[in-house]
Amino acid sequence: MAIKPIQIAPNPVLRKIAEPVEIITDETRQLLDDMAQTMYDAPGIGLAGPQIGELKRLIVMDCSRNDEANELWQMVNPEITQFSEESALHEEGCLSIPGHNAEVTRPIWVELRFLDTGGKERQIKAEGLLAACVQHEIDHLNGVLFIDHISKLKRDIIWRKVLKESRQS
Ligand code: NI
């Protein structure tokens, strides 16, 4: 496994649409393992392909608490099939927008389908933190960032800082 460099905003790769994975190979599994290692190393609770410059519909997540055993999810071509009507507010951050957080409103549960690392189709219902996380990660596959879900005023404040920080680095 290898830790990959995380692409930081305003890198345009974060605004691109990722391509579906047609065939799951050892290379796909290697990439998912690299993504998991990169996420744990950061540390973060989720990572999507475009964040390491791979425009493929791959995400990894682990929303377990510190006092719980790891619960690693590795998903290929994840797709939300149903959203709850009820929404909740979660404080979100992103490894590609380090140092910035904002409260984001999202459906409290989602049903989704994806392929696992063996290519088997799976369907799950995600709730709580996992629901917010999976929506955040699938957004990345569509070039959407969490700041797109907040008010323009708050987004502009964060974006100005992001641009300033990118000029300084
Ligand atoms: Ni993110």
Backbone and ligand atoms as CSV (ligand in chain L), in Angstrom:
chain,resi,resn,atom,element,x,y,z
A,1,MET,N,N,0.853,-1.194,0.000
A,1,MET,CA,C,0.000,0.000,0.000
A,1,MET,C,C,0.886,1.241,0.000
A,2,ALA,N,N,0.317,2.298,-0.492
A,2,ALA,CA,C,1.085,3.542,-0.583
A,2,ALA,C,C,0.201,4.733,-0.268
A,3,ILE,N,N,0.807,5.698,0.414
A,3,ILE,CA,C,0.087,6.938,0.690
A,3,ILE,C,C,0.224,7.845,-0.525
A,4,LYS,N,N,-0.900,8.325,-1.018
A,4,LYS,CA,C,-0.907,9.177,-2.221
A,4,LYS,C,C,-1.033,10.648,-1.805
A,5,PRO,N,N,-0.466,11.553,-2.601
A,5,PRO,CA,C,-0.650,12.971,-2.292
A,5,PRO,C,C,-2.115,13.382,-2.478
A,6,ILE,N,N,-2.639,14.122,-1.508
A,6,ILE,CA,C,-4.033,14.590,-1.583
A,6,ILE,C,C,-4.081,15.918,-2.334
A,7,GLN,N,N,-4.966,15.983,-3.315
A,7,GLN,CA,C,-5.124,17.194,-4.133
A,7,GLN,C,C,-5.926,18.226,-3.345
A,8,ILE,N,N,-5.396,19.421,-3.276
A,8,ILE,CA,C,-5.981,20.484,-2.454
A,8,ILE,C,C,-6.653,21.541,-3.346
A,9,ALA,N,N,-7.819,22.046,-2.888
A,9,ALA,CA,C,-8.492,23.140,-3.600
A,9,ALA,C,C,-7.549,24.340,-3.667
A,10,PRO,N,N,-7.545,25.097,-4.754
A,10,PRO,CA,C,-8.472,25.075,-5.900
A,10,PRO,C,C,-8.048,24.178,-7.063
A,11,ASN,N,N,-7.355,23.085,-6.824
A,11,ASN,CA,C,-6.966,22.192,-7.923
A,11,ASN,C,C,-8.198,21.816,-8.756
A,12,PRO,N,N,-8.159,22.093,-10.079
A,12,PRO,CA,C,-9.355,21.862,-10.921
A,12,PRO,C,C,-9.792,20.390,-11.003
A,13,VAL,N,N,-8.903,19.443,-10.659
A,13,VAL,CA,C,-9.297,18.025,-10.717
A,13,VAL,C,C,-10.486,17.762,-9.785
A,14,LEU,N,N,-10.604,18.573,-8.738
A,14,LEU,CA,C,-11.686,18.394,-7.756
A,14,LEU,C,C,-13.048,18.799,-8.329
A,15,ARG,N,N,-13.047,19.455,-9.485
A,15,ARG,CA,C,-14.301,19.897,-10.116
A,15,ARG,C,C,-14.689,19.016,-11.301
A,16,LYS,N,N,-13.918,17.969,-11.552
A,16,LYS,CA,C,-14.197,17.088,-12.698
A,16,LYS,C,C,-15.149,15.964,-12.300
A,17,ILE,N,N,-15.834,15.409,-13.292
A,17,ILE,CA,C,-16.730,14.266,-13.062
A,17,ILE,C,C,-15.911,12.986,-13.211
A,18,ALA,N,N,-15.984,12.113,-12.213
A,18,ALA,CA,C,-15.234,10.852,-12.260
A,18,ALA,C,C,-15.978,9.824,-13.124
A,19,GLU,N,N,-15.198,8.949,-13.762
A,19,GLU,CA,C,-15.750,7.936,-14.672
A,19,GLU,C,C,-16.100,6.653,-13.920
A,20,PRO,N,N,-17.191,5.986,-14.320
A,20,PRO,CA,C,-17.494,4.682,-13.713
A,20,PRO,C,C,-16.361,3.684,-13.982
A,21,VAL,N,N,-16.173,2.750,-13.053
A,21,VAL,CA,C,-15.180,1.686,-13.224
A,21,VAL,C,C,-15.884,0.522,-13.925
A,22,GLU,N,N,-15.362,0.143,-15.097
A,22,GLU,CA,C,-16.027,-0.912,-15.890
A,22,GLU,C,C,-15.711,-2.298,-15.345
A,23,ILE,N,N,-14.448,-2.548,-15.067
A,23,ILE,CA,C,-14.035,-3.867,-14.578
A,23,ILE,C,C,-13.175,-3.679,-13.325
A,24,ILE,N,N,-13.500,-4.432,-12.290
A,24,ILE,CA,C,-12.725,-4.345,-11.047
A,24,ILE,C,C,-11.561,-5.335,-11.125
A,25,THR,N,N,-10.351,-4.779,-11.120
A,25,THR,CA,C,-9.151,-5.609,-11.260
A,25,THR,C,C,-8.308,-5.471,-9.994
A,26,ASP,N,N,-7.174,-6.182,-9.984
A,26,ASP,CA,C,-6.233,-6.047,-8.863
A,26,ASP,C,C,-5.770,-4.598,-8.729
A,27,GLU,N,N,-5.666,-3.937,-9.876
A,27,GLU,CA,C,-5.239,-2.533,-9.875
A,27,GLU,C,C,-6.274,-1.654,-9.150
A,28,THR,N,N,-7.554,-1.965,-9.385
A,28,THR,CA,C,-8.631,-1.225,-8.699
A,28,THR,C,C,-8.517,-1.436,-7.197
A,29,ARG,N,N,-8.325,-2.709,-6.814
A,29,ARG,CA,C,-8.228,-3.029,-5.376
A,29,ARG,C,C,-6.994,-2.369,-4.759
A,30,GLN,N,N,-5.912,-2.329,-5.507
A,30,GLN,CA,C,-4.687,-1.663,-5.032
A,30,GLN,C,C,-4.960,-0.177,-4.777
A,31,LEU,N,N,-5.668,0.422,-5.727
A,31,LEU,CA,C,-5.999,1.848,-5.617
A,31,LEU,C,C,-6.879,2.103,-4.388
A,32,LEU,N,N,-7.871,1.233,-4.171
A,32,LEU,CA,C,-8.754,1.374,-3.011
A,32,LEU,C,C,-7.974,1.203,-1.701
A,33,ASP,N,N,-7.002,0.298,-1.711
A,33,ASP,CA,C,-6.169,0.121,-0.512
A,33,ASP,C,C,-5.269,1.334,-0.283
A,34,ASP,N,N,-4.737,1.873,-1.368
A,34,ASP,CA,C,-3.927,3.097,-1.252
A,34,ASP,C,C,-4.784,4.247,-0.725
A,35,MET,N,N,-6.026,4.311,-1.200
A,35,MET,CA,C,-6.930,5.375,-0.744
A,35,MET,C,C,-7.225,5.219,0.750
A,36,ALA,N,N,-7.428,3.971,1.194
A,36,ALA,CA,C,-7.705,3.734,2.620
A,36,ALA,C,C,-6.492,4.159,3.443
A,37,GLN,N,N,-5.297,3.762,2.994
A,37,GLN,CA,C,-4.099,4.116,3.746
A,37,GLN,C,C,-3.904,5.633,3.791
A,38,THR,N,N,-4.179,6.293,2.683
A,38,THR,CA,C,-4.057,7.751,2.597
A,38,THR,C,C,-5.052,8.424,3.544
A,39,MET,N,N,-6.295,7.884,3.576
A,39,MET,CA,C,-7.333,8.433,4.461
A,39,MET,C,C,-6.937,8.272,5.929
A,40,TYR,N,N,-6.495,7.064,6.311
A,40,TYR,CA,C,-6.129,6.833,7.719
A,40,TYR,C,C,-4.928,7.676,8.125
A,41,ASP,N,N,-3.997,7.852,7.172
A,41,ASP,CA,C,-2.788,8.610,7.471
A,41,ASP,C,C,-3.092,10.097,7.681
A,42,ALA,N,N,-4.127,10.603,6.982
A,42,ALA,CA,C,-4.355,12.066,6.947
A,42,ALA,C,C,-4.489,12.725,8.333
A,43,PRO,N,N,-5.327,12.313,9.287
A,43,PRO,CA,C,-6.363,11.289,9.178
A,43,PRO,C,C,-7.682,11.934,8.756
A,44,GLY,N,N,-8.519,11.100,8.101
A,44,GLY,CA,C,-9.837,11.556,7.689
A,44,GLY,C,C,-10.814,10.399,7.774
A,45,ILE,N,N,-12.097,10.673,7.510
A,45,ILE,CA,C,-13.119,9.619,7.595
A,45,ILE,C,C,-13.649,9.223,6.228
A,46,GLY,N,N,-13.167,9.914,5.177
A,46,GLY,CA,C,-13.609,9.551,3.838
A,46,GLY,C,C,-12.665,10.130,2.806
A,47,LEU,N,N,-12.586,9.454,1.656
A,47,LEU,CA,C,-11.729,9.942,0.571
A,47,LEU,C,C,-12.309,9.423,-0.749
A,48,ALA,N,N,-12.311,10.285,-1.753
A,48,ALA,CA,C,-12.832,9.912,-3.072
A,48,ALA,C,C,-11.714,9.983,-4.104
A,49,GLY,N,N,-11.827,9.190,-5.172
A,49,GLY,CA,C,-10.805,9.093,-6.221
A,49,GLY,C,C,-10.211,10.434,-6.657
A,50,PRO,N,N,-11.080,11.404,-7.033
A,50,PRO,CA,C,-10.528,12.679,-7.529
A,50,PRO,C,C,-9.601,13.365,-6.532
A,51,GLN,N,N,-9.762,13.064,-5.239
A,51,GLN,CA,C,-8.909,13.712,-4.234
A,51,GLN,C,C,-7.462,13.240,-4.289
A,52,ILE,N,N,-7.231,12.099,-4.959
A,52,ILE,CA,C,-5.835,11.709,-5.195
A,52,ILE,C,C,-5.540,11.779,-6.702
A,53,GLY,N,N,-6.362,12.546,-7.419
A,53,GLY,CA,C,-6.129,12.762,-8.843
A,53,GLY,C,C,-6.570,11.609,-9.722
A,54,GLU,N,N,-7.360,10.666,-9.189
A,54,GLU,CA,C,-7.857,9.521,-9.969
A,54,GLU,C,C,-9.328,9.772,-10.280
A,55,LEU,N,N,-9.615,10.062,-11.552
A,55,LEU,CA,C,-11.010,10.385,-11.911
A,55,LEU,C,C,-11.806,9.110,-12.151
A,56,LYS,N,N,-11.916,8.316,-11.074
A,56,LYS,CA,C,-12.656,7.048,-11.110
A,56,LYS,C,C,-13.656,7.072,-9.968
A,57,ARG,N,N,-14.806,6.386,-10.180
A,57,ARG,CA,C,-15.867,6.423,-9.162
A,57,ARG,C,C,-15.553,5.424,-8.049
A,58,LEU,N,N,-14.618,5.817,-7.205
A,58,LEU,CA,C,-14.155,5.001,-6.081
A,58,LEU,C,C,-14.187,5.865,-4.828
A,59,ILE,N,N,-14.710,5.299,-3.731
A,59,ILE,CA,C,-14.642,6.010,-2.455
A,59,ILE,C,C,-14.261,5.046,-1.336
A,60,VAL,N,N,-13.632,5.582,-0.303
A,60,VAL,CA,C,-13.368,4.826,0.923
A,60,VAL,C,C,-13.857,5.662,2.099
A,61,MET,N,N,-14.308,4.974,3.129
A,61,MET,CA,C,-14.820,5.677,4.319
A,61,MET,C,C,-14.572,4.803,5.544
A,62,ASP,N,N,-14.381,5.457,6.659
A,62,ASP,CA,C,-14.416,4.780,7.960
A,62,ASP,C,C,-14.925,5.796,8.976
A,63,CYS,N,N,-16.175,5.631,9.361
A,63,CYS,CA,C,-16.804,6.588,10.289
A,63,CYS,C,C,-16.875,6.030,11.701
A,64,SER,N,N,-16.105,4.972,12.003
A,64,SER,CA,C,-16.139,4.418,13.363
A,64,SER,C,C,-15.512,5.410,14.336
A,65,ARG,N,N,-15.996,5.387,15.564
A,65,ARG,CA,C,-15.426,6.267,16.585
A,65,ARG,C,C,-14.101,5.676,17.088
A,66,ASN,N,N,-13.348,6.527,17.784
A,66,ASN,CA,C,-12.027,6.100,18.277
A,66,ASN,C,C,-12.094,4.862,19.162
A,67,ASP,N,N,-13.211,4.743,19.927
A,67,ASP,CA,C,-13.319,3.616,20.859
A,67,ASP,C,C,-13.941,2.386,20.196
A,68,GLU,N,N,-14.165,2.448,18.892
A,68,GLU,CA,C,-14.749,1.305,18.181
A,68,GLU,C,C,-13.716,0.694,17.243
A,69,ALA,N,N,-13.987,-0.544,16.833
A,69,ALA,CA,C,-13.121,-1.181,15.843
A,69,ALA,C,C,-13.291,-0.447,14.508
A,70,ASN,N,N,-12.245,-0.479,13.675
A,70,ASN,CA,C,-12.330,0.136,12.348
A,70,ASN,C,C,-13.466,-0.489,11.551
A,71,GLU,N,N,-14.133,0.349,10.757
A,71,GLU,CA,C,-15.144,-0.163,9.848
A,71,GLU,C,C,-14.886,0.464,8.484
A,72,LEU,N,N,-14.029,-0.200,7.727
A,72,LEU,CA,C,-13.621,0.347,6.428
A,72,LEU,C,C,-14.624,-0.030,5.342
A,73,TRP,N,N,-15.077,0.981,4.619
A,73,TRP,CA,C,-15.923,0.774,3.440
A,73,TRP,C,C,-15.108,1.128,2.215
A,74,GLN,N,N,-15.129,0.249,1.231
A,74,GLN,CA,C,-14.478,0.540,-0.046
A,74,GLN,C,C,-15.540,0.312,-1.122
A,75,MET,N,N,-15.919,1.374,-1.809
A,75,MET,CA,C,-17.054,1.295,-2.732
A,75,MET,C,C,-16.649,1.683,-4.145
A,76,VAL,N,N,-17.142,0.881,-5.089
A,76,VAL,CA,C,-16.939,1.144,-6.511
A,76,VAL,C,C,-18.294,1.553,-7.104
A,77,ASN,N,N,-18.298,2.615,-7.888
A,77,ASN,CA,C,-19.516,3.127,-8.545
A,77,ASN,C,C,-20.692,3.301,-7.575
A,78,PRO,N,N,-20.486,3.928,-6.415
A,78,PRO,CA,C,-21.601,4.094,-5.480
A,78,PRO,C,C,-22.659,5.040,-6.045
A,79,GLU,N,N,-23.901,4.731,-5.723
A,79,GLU,CA,C,-25.026,5.490,-6.289
A,79,GLU,C,C,-26.136,5.536,-5.248
A,80,ILE,N,N,-26.603,6.732,-4.958
A,80,ILE,CA,C,-27.697,6.855,-3.993
A,80,ILE,C,C,-29.017,6.588,-4.708
A,81,THR,N,N,-29.810,5.695,-4.131
A,81,THR,CA,C,-31.072,5.315,-4.775
A,81,THR,C,C,-32.264,5.951,-4.074
A,82,GLN,N,N,-32.089,6.344,-2.805
A,82,GLN,CA,C,-33.184,6.978,-2.081
A,82,GLN,C,C,-32.638,7.880,-0.971
A,83,PHE,N,N,-33.282,9.031,-0.821
A,83,PHE,CA,C,-32.921,9.980,0.237
A,83,PHE,C,C,-34.069,10.094,1.220
A,84,SER,N,N,-33.789,10.316,2.497
A,84,SER,CA,C,-34.852,10.616,3.455
A,84,SER,C,C,-35.377,12.021,3.182
A,85,GLU,N,N,-36.627,12.266,3.568
A,85,GLU,CA,C,-37.155,13.622,3.438
A,85,GLU,C,C,-36.603,14.513,4.536
A,86,GLU,N,N,-36.377,13.893,5.693
A,86,GLU,CA,C,-35.891,14.655,6.848
A,86,GLU,C,C,-34.389,14.936,6.684
A,87,SER,N,N,-33.988,16.140,7.108
A,87,SER,CA,C,-32.571,16.513,6.993
A,87,SER,C,C,-31.976,16.804,8.358
A,88,ALA,N,N,-30.669,16.793,8.420
A,88,ALA,CA,C,-29.978,17.154,9.660
A,88,ALA,C,C,-28.711,17.930,9.305
A,89,LEU,N,N,-28.252,18.684,10.298
A,89,LEU,CA,C,-27.069,19.517,10.135
A,89,LEU,C,C,-25.854,18.764,10.698
A,90,HIS,N,N,-24.775,18.711,9.916
A,90,HIS,CA,C,-23.525,18.116,10.396
A,90,HIS,C,C,-22.395,19.091,10.119
A,91,GLU,N,N,-21.451,19.157,11.018
A,91,GLU,CA,C,-20.241,19.936,10.766
A,91,GLU,C,C,-19.368,19.096,9.824
A,92,GLU,N,N,-19.005,19.667,8.673
A,92,GLU,CA,C,-18.183,18.925,7.717
A,92,GLU,C,C,-16.875,19.642,7.437
A,93,GLY,N,N,-15.899,18.832,7.134
A,93,GLY,CA,C,-14.629,19.339,6.657
A,93,GLY,C,C,-14.231,18.460,5.485
A,94,CYS,N,N,-13.071,18.725,4.909
A,94,CYS,CA,C,-12.668,17.958,3.730
A,94,CYS,C,C,-11.148,17.973,3.657
A,95,LEU,N,N,-10.560,16.811,3.375
A,95,LEU,CA,C,-9.095,16.732,3.290
A,95,LEU,C,C,-8.555,17.604,2.157
A,96,SER,N,N,-9.413,17.952,1.189
A,96,SER,CA,C,-8.988,18.799,0.073
A,96,SER,C,C,-9.195,20.285,0.347
A,97,ILE,N,N,-9.838,20.598,1.495
A,97,ILE,CA,C,-10.015,22.002,1.908
A,97,ILE,C,C,-9.585,22.078,3.372
A,98,PRO,N,N,-8.291,21.786,3.626
A,98,PRO,CA,C,-7.862,21.615,5.019
A,98,PRO,C,C,-8.011,22.893,5.840
A,99,GLY,N,N,-8.427,22.705,7.091
A,99,GLY,CA,C,-8.505,23.833,8.017
A,99,GLY,C,C,-9.815,24.594,7.956
A,100,HIS,N,N,-10.766,24.148,7.130
A,100,HIS,CA,C,-12.045,24.842,7.027
A,100,HIS,C,C,-13.191,23.875,7.293
A,101,ASN,N,N,-14.157,24.332,8.082
A,101,ASN,CA,C,-15.329,23.510,8.386
A,101,ASN,C,C,-16.568,24.356,8.199
A,102,ALA,N,N,-17.687,23.684,7.975
A,102,ALA,CA,C,-18.968,24.397,7.902
A,102,ALA,C,C,-20.084,23.410,8.175
A,103,GLU,N,N,-21.196,23.934,8.659
A,103,GLU,CA,C,-22.350,23.082,8.896
A,103,GLU,C,C,-23.108,22.910,7.591
A,104,VAL,N,N,-23.382,21.653,7.268
A,104,VAL,CA,C,-24.046,21.312,6.003
A,104,VAL,C,C,-25.320,20.540,6.324
A,105,THR,N,N,-26.414,20.903,5.651
A,105,THR,CA,C,-27.679,20.189,5.819
A,105,THR,C,C,-27.795,19.117,4.743
A,106,ARG,N,N,-28.067,17.885,5.184
A,106,ARG,CA,C,-28.241,16.787,4.215
A,106,ARG,C,C,-29.323,15.847,4.739
A,107,PRO,N,N,-29.917,15.046,3.843
A,107,PRO,CA,C,-30.851,14.003,4.285
A,107,PRO,C,C,-30.220,13.135,5.374
A,108,ILE,N,N,-31.033,12.720,6.373
A,108,ILE,CA,C,-30.462,11.986,7.517
A,108,ILE,C,C,-30.157,10.529,7.195
A,109,TRP,N,N,-30.824,9.974,6.199
A,109,TRP,CA,C,-30.428,8.634,5.752
A,109,TRP,C,C,-30.510,8.552,4.239
A,110,VAL,N,N,-29.745,7.646,3.691
A,110,VAL,CA,C,-29.798,7.374,2.246
A,110,VAL,C,C,-29.701,5.874,2.036
A,111,GLU,N,N,-30.320,5.422,0.960
A,111,GLU,CA,C,-30.088,4.050,0.516
A,111,GLU,C,C,-29.162,4.144,-0.677
A,112,LEU,N,N,-28.207,3.230,-0.727
A,112,LEU,CA,C,-27.294,3.282,-1.853
A,112,LEU,C,C,-26.930,1.891,-2.330
A,113,ARG,N,N,-26.477,1.848,-3.565
A,113,ARG,CA,C,-25.930,0.598,-4.081
A,113,ARG,C,C,-24.544,0.875,-4.628
A,114,PHE,N,N,-23.721,-0.143,-4.558
A,114,PHE,CA,C,-22.332,-0.008,-5.022
A,114,PHE,C,C,-21.799,-1.407,-5.290
A,115,LEU,N,N,-20.632,-1.491,-5.883
A,115,LEU,CA,C,-19.943,-2.772,-6.038
A,115,LEU,C,C,-18.864,-2.830,-4.977
A,116,ASP,N,N,-18.721,-3.999,-4.344
A,116,ASP,CA,C,-17.636,-4.151,-3.373
A,116,ASP,C,C,-16.349,-4.538,-4.112
A,117,THR,N,N,-15.275,-4.756,-3.366
A,117,THR,CA,C,-13.969,-4.991,-4.016
A,117,THR,C,C,-13.949,-6.303,-4.802
A,118,GLY,N,N,-14.914,-7.184,-4.524
A,118,GLY,CA,C,-15.012,-8.429,-5.282
A,118,GLY,C,C,-15.939,-8.305,-6.490
A,119,GLY,N,N,-16.505,-7.106,-6.703
A,119,GLY,CA,C,-17.377,-6.886,-7.849
A,119,GLY,C,C,-18.829,-7.261,-7.585
A,120,LYS,N,N,-19.141,-7.573,-6.318
A,120,LYS,CA,C,-20.506,-7.970,-5.975
A,120,LYS,C,C,-21.336,-6.717,-5.702
A,121,GLU,N,N,-22.578,-6.696,-6.254
A,121,GLU,CA,C,-23.447,-5.540,-6.001
A,121,GLU,C,C,-24.009,-5.626,-4.593
A,122,ARG,N,N,-23.948,-4.520,-3.868
A,122,ARG,CA,C,-24.465,-4.473,-2.509
A,122,ARG,C,C,-25.375,-3.269,-2.359
A,123,GLN,N,N,-26.358,-3.413,-1.482
A,123,GLN,CA,C,-27.267,-2.309,-1.192
A,123,GLN,C,C,-27.295,-2.132,0.303
A,124,ILE,N,N,-27.141,-0.895,0.761
A,124,ILE,CA,C,-27.199,-0.629,2.199
A,124,ILE,C,C,-27.997,0.649,2.451
A,125,LYS,N,N,-28.439,0.763,3.697
A,125,LYS,CA,C,-29.027,2.019,4.157
A,125,LYS,C,C,-28.009,2.633,5.102
A,126,ALA,N,N,-27.599,3.856,4.838
A,126,ALA,CA,C,-26.637,4.549,5.694
A,126,ALA,C,C,-27.366,5.607,6.504
A,127,GLU,N,N,-27.017,5.677,7.790
A,127,GLU,CA,C,-27.644,6.657,8.682
A,127,GLU,C,C,-26.562,7.408,9.443
A,128,GLY,N,N,-26.965,8.515,10.074
A,128,GLY,CA,C,-26.053,9.260,10.936
A,128,GLY,C,C,-24.833,9.765,10.186
A,129,LEU,N,N,-23.674,9.655,10.837
A,129,LEU,CA,C,-22.439,10.176,10.249
A,129,LEU,C,C,-22.111,9.507,8.917
A,130,LEU,N,N,-22.350,8.186,8.825
A,130,LEU,CA,C,-22.052,7.476,7.574
A,130,LEU,C,C,-22.885,8.031,6.417
A,131,ALA,N,N,-24.139,8.402,6.694
A,131,ALA,CA,C,-25.009,8.958,5.642
A,131,ALA,C,C,-24.449,10.289,5.136
A,132,ALA,N,N,-24.029,11.148,6.078
A,132,ALA,CA,C,-23.465,12.446,5.684
A,132,ALA,C,C,-22.170,12.231,4.910
A,133,CYS,N,N,-21.360,11.289,5.406
A,133,CYS,CA,C,-20.055,11.037,4.789
A,133,CYS,C,C,-20.206,10.493,3.367
A,134,VAL,N,N,-21.116,9.539,3.188
A,134,VAL,CA,C,-21.243,8.939,1.849
A,134,VAL,C,C,-21.781,9.968,0.850
A,135,GLN,N,N,-22.644,10.861,1.306
A,135,GLN,CA,C,-23.136,11.919,0.404
A,135,GLN,C,C,-22.003,12.875,0.045
A,136,HIS,N,N,-21.171,13.204,1.024
A,136,HIS,CA,C,-20.013,14.076,0.790
A,136,HIS,C,C,-19.058,13.427,-0.232
A,137,GLU,N,N,-18.794,12.122,-0.049
A,137,GLU,CA,C,-17.832,11.447,-0.938
A,137,GLU,C,C,-18.389,11.278,-2.343
A,138,ILE,N,N,-19.676,10.945,-2.466
A,138,ILE,CA,C,-20.274,10.805,-3.803
A,138,ILE,C,C,-20.306,12.166,-4.497
A,139,ASP,N,N,-20.525,13.231,-3.743
A,139,ASP,CA,C,-20.417,14.584,-4.315
A,139,ASP,C,C,-19.062,14.773,-5.004
A,140,HIS,N,N,-17.990,14.300,-4.347
A,140,HIS,CA,C,-16.646,14.453,-4.932
A,140,HIS,C,C,-16.576,13.810,-6.320
A,141,LEU,N,N,-17.306,12.704,-6.520
A,141,LEU,CA,C,-17.271,12.013,-7.820
A,141,LEU,C,C,-17.964,12.839,-8.896
A,142,ASN,N,N,-18.754,13.815,-8.451
A,142,ASN,CA,C,-19.475,14.688,-9.384
A,142,ASN,C,C,-18.913,16.107,-9.385
A,143,GLY,N,N,-17.717,16.267,-8.843
A,143,GLY,CA,C,-17.068,17.585,-8.849
A,143,GLY,C,C,-17.687,18.574,-7.883
A,144,VAL,N,N,-18.419,18.062,-6.889
A,144,VAL,CA,C,-19.105,18.934,-5.927
A,144,VAL,C,C,-18.359,18.888,-4.595
A,145,LEU,N,N,-18.204,20.054,-3.974
A,145,LEU,CA,C,-17.519,20.159,-2.677
A,145,LEU,C,C,-18.523,20.577,-1.605
A,146,PHE,N,N,-18.197,20.307,-0.330
A,146,PHE,CA,C,-19.176,20.612,0.727
A,146,PHE,C,C,-19.522,22.094,0.785
A,147,ILE,N,N,-18.578,22.940,0.375
A,147,ILE,CA,C,-18.850,24.381,0.408
A,147,ILE,C,C,-19.929,24.790,-0.598
A,148,ASP,N,N,-20.228,23.916,-1.556
A,148,ASP,CA,C,-21.308,24.211,-2.512
A,148,ASP,C,C,-22.682,24.124,-1.841
A,149,HIS,N,N,-22.733,23.519,-0.653
A,149,HIS,CA,C,-24.010,23.337,0.044
A,149,HIS,C,C,-24.268,24.425,1.090
A,150,ILE,N,N,-23.364,25.369,1.232
A,150,ILE,CA,C,-23.559,26.415,2.254
A,150,ILE,C,C,-23.893,27.746,1.573
A,151,SER,N,N,-24.196,28.763,2.371
A,151,SER,CA,C,-24.600,30.050,1.784
A,151,SER,C,C,-23.443,30.651,0.984
A,152,LYS,N,N,-23.793,31.462,0.009
A,152,LYS,CA,C,-22.771,32.078,-0.841
A,152,LYS,C,C,-21.827,32.928,0.012
A,153,LEU,N,N,-22.396,33.593,1.009
A,153,LEU,CA,C,-21.590,34.441,1.885
A,153,LEU,C,C,-20.501,33.620,2.575
A,154,LYS,N,N,-20.918,32.489,3.192
A,154,LYS,CA,C,-19.942,31.644,3.903
A,154,LYS,C,C,-18.959,31.006,2.923
A,155,ARG,N,N,-19.488,30.613,1.749
A,155,ARG,CA,C,-18.616,29.977,0.749
A,155,ARG,C,C,-17.548,30.958,0.282
A,156,ASP,N,N,-17.948,32.203,0.027
A,156,ASP,CA,C,-16.990,33.203,-0.451
A,156,ASP,C,C,-15.895,33.460,0.578
A,157,ILE,N,N,-16.269,33.462,1.861
A,157,ILE,CA,C,-15.276,33.685,2.921
A,157,ILE,C,C,-14.241,32.561,2.901
A,158,ILE,N,N,-14.736,31.297,2.856
A,158,ILE,CA,C,-13.813,30.150,2.841
A,158,ILE,C,C,-12.968,30.177,1.567
A,159,TRP,N,N,-13.614,30.448,0.433
A,159,TRP,CA,C,-12.897,30.374,-0.852
A,159,TRP,C,C,-11.790,31.432,-0.948
A,160,ARG,N,N,-12.072,32.630,-0.421
A,160,ARG,CA,C,-11.028,33.661,-0.420
A,160,ARG,C,C,-9.800,33.194,0.358
A,161,LYS,N,N,-10.062,32.538,1.508
A,161,LYS,CA,C,-8.942,32.035,2.324
A,161,LYS,C,C,-8.204,30.911,1.593
A,162,VAL,N,N,-8.985,30.021,0.932
A,162,VAL,CA,C,-8.378,28.916,0.176
A,162,VAL,C,C,-7.435,29.466,-0.897
A,163,LEU,N,N,-7.884,30.483,-1.616
A,163,LEU,CA,C,-7.068,31.065,-2.686
A,163,LEU,C,C,-5.809,31.731,-2.113
A,164,LYS,N,N,-5.984,32.415,-0.987
A,164,LYS,CA,C,-4.863,33.082,-0.347
A,164,LYS,C,C,-3.830,32.030,0.103
A,165,GLU,N,N,-4.335,30.966,0.734
A,165,GLU,CA,C,-3.434,29.902,1.227
A,165,GLU,C,C,-2.707,29.224,0.065
A,166,SER,N,N,-3.391,29.051,-1.078
A,166,SER,CA,C,-2.761,28.364,-2.206
A,166,SER,C,C,-1.649,29.237,-2.810
A,167,ARG,N,N,-1.818,30.542,-2.718
A,167,ARG,CA,C,-0.751,31.437,-3.225
A,167,ARG,C,C,0.464,31.425,-2.315
A,168,GLN,N,N,0.214,31.196,-1.021
A,168,GLN,CA,C,1.321,31.208,-0.055
A,168,GLN,C,C,2.127,29.920,-0.060
A,169,SER,N,N,1.492,28.818,-0.512
A,169,SER,CA,C,2.193,27.518,-0.412
A,169,SER,C,C,3.089,27.280,-1.621
L,1,NI,NI,NI,-14.113,15.851,1.008
